[in-house]
């Protein structure tokens, strides 16, 4: 009786459909994170702070940034492009930017956003990571990043 199940293609197709549903549910329910920006491999603090350091990039700064394992100029360029285009053009940006006073200078992201939060460097970074929370979990993170 169970041997028939092993050879039943429809049964395996049905399992595949169930798995797709479970996967979609899991993706939609991913909680926001202060450690990661959506599906990014790098920690949110690394992406944010190194991107902030890129403002006014010099060869010396780039050489210092290359100390981070696996980080090359192409990765830095992708992060900079994410802040200046993907982040600013996504559905989250208009709503988020409306809550920030004075307005954020797009050319200086993420520095201009970090400056909007109170406290020392750690508090400012935590404030920014909380602010980015809607981008870090669930289906919004999949679309935004």
N, C-alpha and C positions, 0 to 999 in steps of 0.2 A: 504494500500500500504506500509506504513512504518512498519507495523507490520511484514510483510514478512522479512524485513531486520533483525529484531531482532532474527528471527529463522534461518537465513541463515548462516550456518557454513563457507561457502566459503568467505563470506563478512568479517567475523571476522578473518579468516586466512589471508586475504589480509591486513587487518589493522595491524595484527601482523608482517607481512613482512615489511610493511611501517615503523612501529616502530623500527624494527631491523635496517633498513637503516638509519633512523634518529639518532639512537643511535650510529651507527658506524661513521657517519659523525660528530657527536658531540665529540666523543672520539678522532677522528683524528684531530679535530680543537681546542682541549684544548690548551690554550695559556701557554707558559712557566711561571713559577712562581718563585719568590725569596723566598716566604714564605713556600712552601711545596715541598717535594721531591716526585714527582709523586703522587701515591695513598696513600702515608704514612699519617697516622693520625696525627703524631706529626709534629710540625713546623720544617722546615729545619735547623733553627739555633739550635734547641734543639738536633736534631739528630747529627749535625756536631760537636757542641761544647762538648756535653757529650761524643761522640765517641772520640774526641780529648783528653778529660780528662781521658779516659780509658787507654791511653798509660801509662804504668807503674802503673797499677791498684793496689791499696792497699785496705785492708779491710776498712780503714778509708775513702778513696775516695768513695768506693761503698756505704758506709753508708750515706755519704753526698749526693750522687746521688739519693738515694731512696727518697729524699724529693720531687722530681717531682711526682705529682699525677699519679698513674697508671703505674709507671715505676718500673719494677722488673728486676731481673738479667737475665731472659730469653730474655726480650726485649733488654737489653744491649748487650747480646750475639748475637742476630739477627743483630743489627746495626753494631757491630764489624765484623760479618761475611759478611754483605753487602759490607762494605768498602773493605775488604780484598779479597773477591772472586767475588761476583756478579758485583760489580763496576769495578774491574780490569779485569774481563773476558768478559765483555760486548763489544758490537760493538763500543761504545763511547770511551772506554779507550785507545786503541792504537792511535787514532787520537788526543785525548786530551793530552795524555802523550807526544806525539811528540812535542807539543807546549810549554812544560814546561822545563825550564833549570834552574839548573841542574836537572837530572832525579829524579823522586819522589821515595822515599823509601816506598815500599808497606807495610812493617811491621809497619810503623809509620803513616799510613793514619788515619784520614784526616790531622793530624798535618803537615806532610811533604808537603802536598798540600797547606795548609794555609800559610806556610812559603814562598811560591813562590810569594805571592802578597804583594804589597807595602802598607805602611801606618800603622796606629795603628790597634788595634784588630778589631774595627768595619769596617774599610776600607778593611782589609784583608778578613773578613767574607763576606762582600758584594761582593768583587772580586771573592771569591770562589763560592758563590751562583750564580753569573752571569755566571761563567765558567761552572757550572752544569746545566745551563738553558736548553740545549738540552735534558736532562734527565727528566725534570719536566713537560713537556706538550705533548699532542698528543699521537700518537701510539708509539713513541720512549719511552715514560715514561712507557707505559704498558709493553713493552718488557724488559726494563732495570731494572725495579723494580718489 
